[in-house]
Amino acid sequence: MKNLYIGLMSGTSMDAVDAVLVDNANISPRIIATHKHEMPLSLKTELSKLCHPDDNEINRLGEADILVGELFADATLSLLQKVQVSSKDIIAIGSHGQTIRHRPDLKFTLQIGDPNIIAARTGITTVADFRRKDMAQGGQGAPLAPAFHRVVFRSDKTDRVILNIGGIANMTVLKAKDPDFILGFDIGPGNTLMDAWINKHKQVAFDKDGQWAASGVVNKTLLNKLLAEPYFKSPAPKSTGREKFNLQWIQEISPRRNDNAASIQCTLAELTAITISDSIKNILPRAEVLVCGGGAHNNYLINRLQTLMPNHAVVLTDDVGLPADWIEAMTFAWLAKQTINKHAIDLTKITGSKQPVVLGGIYYP
């Protein structure tokens, strides 16, 4: 018998809402259908402004909360229409929402997209606000995906790293000979700096296949300054966001840059590649690295990772049966099931929370 849930995810890049219909009947979830719902440019622009640490205009926040809620509801309804599935057949939606502020140093994180609107518009019970319960237990609030990664990716034959390259890069470490071992944390910038830089200079959302980065040359002086950021050497648990890693951060570190724009893009790609590879090699000298997230499609970046980690097999999660583009949305469909069934999630070794806890709040239609 099917056990249908919907997962909704909009990440740091804010390009679209990922909606996935998942059958959670078995231990390993099965994707039924997927849908990518485009985010209007006007809303993306507004959200980008709200992400700025100095922008705290409450009315604009409230309006954006409603608009994101409507957008997530539209994504759900479009997904259901695509596969001709009734909302009555869905047990629950797991909505991550759109992060506009993540400040674990202040024990504060905020994801907007009013779940009341999602539940009312779709007629489906909605689970949301997953991160703040973890923070209430002393955790970082992120990353949450490692709990899901352990369920679907752990192998008895090989050590694995699940590497999600979204706006921020995060990873999960799973050991073959130790079923209880798990480690996960935010590494640092994934796509966010590269996306911001190419958008500034070429007015496009991302560097397709890393072609622009590949046309440049790494500025080693700038790279070393960026790598000196203390966050990269700080111990886990740790999490971060675009509040920390943005173009202003680069400007503050290196206010005078004579390179052409392509070389800076190349340097930013190298920053992502080195911080990821160093993080992985420091924990596992040899492993299978399964890549997911938008950065999985940046061929230049993936090739740099494989070059920097010759003892690791760098492949996409597609190679083990789960598409790289949909892992995060699947995570929140799975988390919704755990919440509905009152199953506590143990993130003590990941976020640093004091104890396992049932995440999120439930909003009924």
C-alpha positions in Angstrom: 0.0 0.0 0.0 1.4 3.4 -1.0 2.4 5.9 1.7 2.5 9.2 -0.2 4.3 12.4 1.0 5.4 15.5 -0.8 8.6 17.3 -0.1 9.1 21.0 -0.9 12.5 22.6 -1.0 13.9 26.0 -2.0 17.6 26.4 -1.3 20.1 29.2 -1.0 20.2 29.8 -4.8 16.4 30.6 -4.8 16.0 29.6 -8.4 12.9 27.4 -8.0 10.8 25.3 -5.7 11.7 21.6 -5.9 8.6 19.5 -5.4 8.8 15.7 -5.2 6.1 13.1 -4.6 7.5 10.2 -2.6 6.2 6.8 -1.6 7.5 6.3 2.0 5.9 2.8 2.3 9.3 1.1 2.6 12.5 2.0 4.4 14.1 3.3 1.3 11.7 6.0 -0.2 10.7 5.8 -3.9 10.2 8.9 -6.1 6.8 8.9 -7.9 7.1 12.3 -9.6 9.0 15.5 -9.5 8.3 19.1 -10.4 10.5 22.2 -10.6 8.4 25.3 -10.0 10.1 28.5 -11.2 10.4 31.4 -8.7 9.4 34.8 -10.1 12.3 37.2 -10.5 10.5 39.8 -8.5 10.2 37.5 -5.5 13.8 36.3 -5.8 14.9 39.9 -5.7 12.8 40.6 -2.7 14.1 37.5 -0.8 17.7 38.4 -1.7 17.2 41.8 -0.1 15.7 40.2 3.0 18.7 37.9 3.4 21.0 40.9 4.0 21.9 41.0 7.7 21.1 44.8 7.8 17.6 44.5 6.3 15.0 44.0 9.0 11.9 45.5 7.5 9.0 43.6 9.1 6.2 44.5 6.6 8.3 43.3 3.7 9.1 40.1 5.6 5.4 39.5 6.2 4.5 40.0 2.5 7.3 37.7 1.4 6.1 35.0 3.9 2.7 35.0 2.2 4.1 35.0 -1.4 6.5 32.1 -0.7 3.6 30.2 1.0 1.5 30.8 -2.2 4.4 29.7 -4.4 4.9 26.5 -2.5 1.2 25.7 -2.6 1.3 26.3 -6.4 4.2 24.0 -6.7 2.3 21.3 -4.9 -0.8 21.7 -6.9 1.2 21.6 -10.2 2.9 18.5 -9.1 -0.3 16.7 -8.3 -1.9 17.9 -11.5 1.1 16.5 -13.5 0.6 13.0 -12.2 -3.2 13.2 -11.7 -3.0 12.4 -8.0 -5.6 13.7 -5.6 -4.6 15.7 -2.6 -6.7 13.3 -0.5 -4.1 10.6 -1.3 -1.3 12.6 0.3 -0.6 12.0 4.0 1.5 15.2 4.4 3.7 17.8 2.9 7.2 18.5 4.3 8.0 22.1 3.5 11.5 23.4 4.2 10.5 26.9 3.3 12.9 29.6 2.1 15.8 30.5 4.5 16.3 34.2 4.7 18.4 34.2 7.9 20.5 31.6 9.6 22.4 32.7 12.6 23.3 29.7 14.8 25.6 32.1 16.8 22.4 33.8 18.0 20.4 30.6 18.2 18.2 31.9 15.5 17.1 30.7 12.1 14.2 31.7 9.9 12.5 29.9 7.0 9.5 31.7 5.5 6.6 30.4 3.4 3.6 30.3 5.6 2.6 26.7 6.1 -1.0 27.8 7.0 -1.4 29.0 3.4 0.1 25.8 2.0 -2.2 23.6 4.0 -5.3 25.8 3.2 -4.6 26.0 -0.5 -3.8 22.3 -1.0 -6.0 20.7 1.6 -3.0 18.7 2.8 -1.6 18.5 6.3 1.7 20.4 6.2 4.8 19.9 8.3 7.2 22.9 8.4 9.6 24.9 10.6 11.9 21.9 11.1 15.1 23.7 12.2 14.0 25.7 15.2 13.1 22.6 17.4 16.7 21.5 16.9 18.0 24.9 17.9 15.7 24.8 21.0 17.7 21.7 22.0 21.0 23.4 21.6 21.7 22.4 18.0 22.8 24.4 15.0 19.5 23.8 13.2 21.5 22.5 10.2 22.2 20.4 8.3 19.2 18.1 8.7 19.8 15.9 5.7 22.4 13.6 7.2 19.7 11.7 9.1 18.0 11.0 5.7 21.3 10.2 4.0 22.1 7.5 6.6 18.8 5.8 5.7 19.2 5.8 1.9 22.9 5.8 1.3 24.8 3.9 4.0 26.7 0.9 2.7 28.2 -2.1 4.5 30.9 -2.4 1.8 32.4 1.1 1.5 32.8 4.3 3.4 30.7 7.0 1.9 30.5 10.8 1.9 27.3 12.4 0.7 28.2 15.8 -0.6 25.5 18.3 -1.2 26.6 21.3 -3.3 23.9 23.8 -3.1 24.4 27.5 -2.3 26.2 26.2 0.7 28.1 22.9 0.6 27.5 20.3 3.3 28.5 16.7 3.8 27.6 13.5 5.6 30.1 10.9 6.5 29.1 7.3 6.8 31.4 4.4 7.7 30.9 0.9 6.4 32.2 -1.0 9.4 30.5 1.3 12.0 26.7 1.5 11.5 26.4 4.0 14.3 29.0 6.4 13.0 27.6 9.6 11.4 29.1 13.1 11.0 27.6 16.0 9.1 28.2 19.7 8.8 28.2 22.7 6.5 31.6 23.0 4.8 31.3 26.6 3.4 30.3 28.2 0.1 29.1 25.8 -2.6 27.6 27.7 -5.5 26.6 30.9 -3.7 29.7 33.0 -4.4 30.1 31.7 -8.0 26.4 32.4 -8.6 26.5 35.9 -7.2 29.7 36.8 -9.1 28.4 35.6 -12.5 25.1 37.3 -11.9 26.8 40.6 -11.2 29.0 40.4 -14.3 26.9 38.5 -16.9 23.4 38.8 -15.5 22.8 35.0 -15.5 21.8 32.8 -12.6 24.7 30.3 -12.6 27.9 29.3 -14.5 26.7 26.5 -16.8 29.1 23.5 -16.6 31.6 25.9 -15.0 32.6 27.2 -18.4 33.3 30.7 -17.3 35.4 29.5 -14.3 37.3 27.2 -16.6 38.2 30.2 -18.9 40.0 32.0 -16.0 43.2 31.5 -14.0 43.3 31.1 -10.2 44.6 34.1 -8.3 46.6 32.3 -5.6 47.0 35.5 -3.5 43.2 36.0 -3.3 42.6 32.3 -2.8 44.9 32.1 0.2 43.2 35.2 1.7 39.8 33.5 1.3 41.1 30.2 2.7 42.3 32.0 5.8 38.6 32.4 6.9 38.4 30.9 10.4 35.1 29.1 9.7 36.9 26.6 7.5 39.1 25.4 10.4 36.5 25.5 13.1 35.3 22.1 14.4 31.9 20.6 13.9 29.1 20.9 14.7 28.9 24.0 12.5 26.5 25.5 9.9 26.6 28.7 7.9 24.8 30.6 5.1 24.9 33.5 2.7 24.9 35.9 5.7 28.5 34.9 6.0 29.6 34.0 2.5 28.6 36.7 0.1 30.3 39.2 -2.3 30.7 41.7 0.6 32.8 39.1 2.4 35.2 38.9 -0.6 35.3 42.7 -0.8 36.2 43.0 2.9 39.0 40.4 2.6 40.4 41.8 -0.6 39.2 45.3 -1.5 41.5 45.8 -4.4 41.4 43.2 -7.2 43.1 43.7 -10.5 42.1 40.3 -12.0 39.6 40.0 -14.8 36.1 38.7 -13.8 36.7 35.2 -15.2 39.8 34.7 -13.1 37.9 35.6 -9.9 35.2 33.2 -10.9 37.9 30.5 -11.3 39.3 31.4 -7.9 35.9 31.1 -6.3 35.4 27.7 -7.9 38.8 26.7 -6.5 37.8 27.9 -3.1 34.8 25.7 -3.1 36.8 22.7 -4.4 39.6 23.0 -1.9 37.4 23.6 1.2 35.3 20.5 0.2 38.2 18.3 -0.6 40.2 19.2 2.5 37.2 18.6 4.7 36.7 15.1 3.2 40.3 14.1 3.2 40.8 15.2 6.8 38.1 12.7 7.9 38.4 9.8 5.3 41.6 9.3 3.3 39.6 7.0 1.0 35.9 6.9 0.3 33.1 7.0 -2.3 31.9 10.6 -2.6 28.2 10.8 -3.8 27.4 14.3 -5.0 24.0 15.9 -5.1 22.6 19.4 -5.4 22.9 22.0 -8.2 26.7 21.9 -8.1 26.6 18.3 -9.3 26.1 19.7 -12.8 29.2 21.9 -12.7 31.5 19.7 -14.6 34.5 22.0 -14.0 33.9 21.8 -10.2 33.4 18.1 -10.2 36.6 17.6 -12.2 38.5 19.8 -9.8 37.2 17.7 -6.9 38.3 14.5 -8.4 41.8 15.9 -9.2 42.2 17.1 -5.6 40.9 13.8 -4.2 42.6 11.1 -6.4 41.9 8.4 -3.7 38.2 9.1 -3.7 35.7 8.0 -6.3 33.6 11.2 -7.0 30.2 10.2 -8.6 26.7 11.5 -8.6 24.0 10.0 -6.4 22.3 9.0 -9.6 24.9 6.2 -9.8 23.3 4.6 -6.8 19.7 5.1 -7.9 18.7 8.5 -6.5 18.7 11.6 -8.7 21.1 14.3 -7.5 18.5 17.1 -8.1 15.9 15.8 -5.8 17.7 14.5 -2.7 16.9 17.6 -0.6 13.2 17.7 -1.4 13.1 14.0 -0.7 14.6 14.7 2.7 11.7 16.9 3.7 9.1 14.4 2.5 10.9 11.8 4.7 11.1 14.3 7.7 7.4 15.0 7.4 6.7 11.3 7.8 8.9 11.1 10.9 7.1 14.1 12.4 3.6 12.7 11.6 4.6 9.4 13.2 6.2 11.2 16.2 9.6 9.7 15.5 12.4 11.7 17.1 15.4 12.4 14.9 18.9 12.0 16.5 21.0 14.9 15.4 23.2 14.9 18.5 26.3 14.0 16.5 25.5 16.4 13.6 24.0 19.6 14.9 25.1 19.2 18.5 21.5 19.1 19.8 21.2 17.8 23.4 18.9 14.9 22.6 16.8 13.3 19.8 13.7 15.3 19.1 10.6 15.3 16.9 11.2 18.1 14.4 8.8 20.7 13.0 5.3 21.8 13.5 2.1 20.3 12.0 -0.4 22.5 10.2 -3.8 21.1 9.4 -6.0 22.2 6.4 
